[in-house]
Amino acid sequence: MNNLDTKTINFLLADDHSLIRQGMEILIEEAGFDGEIFHASTLQKVLETVEKQPIEIVIIDALFPDGNSINTIPKIKNIKPEIKILVFSGVDESIQSIKYINAGANGFLSKLSEENEIKEAILKIHQTGKYISSITQGVLIDSLQNRRVINPLQRLTERELEIAEMYAKGYGNLEIANHLNVKQNTISTIKKRIFDKLHIENIVDLAELIKNQH
């Protein structure tokens, strides 16, 4: 019998909240899997576990105290290219999911999902190697029709993009204002507009976004 029949699959549950991991473990068992289930609460532990253990499916959150899993997903695939990765996160799926799939994830599932959908996602990842929710399917279709969805930087005006690039390079408000010969509070206003348009909260997110689009 092959794995599709026996469902003896080793999972790694990666989330910094133990309750989330425990809940997911119950759903995996209810879905009929009977392999080993490993836990990790940091991205460092994720990589160590993937190195040492025969993991076949990783279910991972987006955000951890020690970073964003978007940078860890390619490292997991590097260690074990055949591993399947399902991102299970509370970040806004309609804005963020494509980023994680582009990074190498095999699927994206919102933490707002019902239990049945979570089980279905785990089964799909196991059976077909991927899981795309209806929300992410919609974003993918929209992005084919409108490239701005896939590259949020295209929402910015040329001046906003120029300022965003300067922030990403480490320039401060005063330096940017002097360089562009405008008032400092004008730059602050534009910065707020850039953050609003891109649905981000800080310069680190902005730099990450710009890096991923280049």
Secondary structure, DSSP 8 states (H G I E B T S, - for coil): --HHHH----EEEE-S-HHHHHHHHHHHHHTT--S-EEEESSHHHHHHHHHHS---EEEE-SEETTEEGGGTHHHHHHH-TT-EEEEEESS-HHHHHHHHHHHT-SEEEETTS-HHHHHHHHHHHHHHS-EE-HHHHHHHHHHHH-TTTT-GGGGS-HHHHHHHHHHHTT--HHHHHHHHTS-HHHHHHHHHHHHHHHT--SHHHHHHHHHHH-
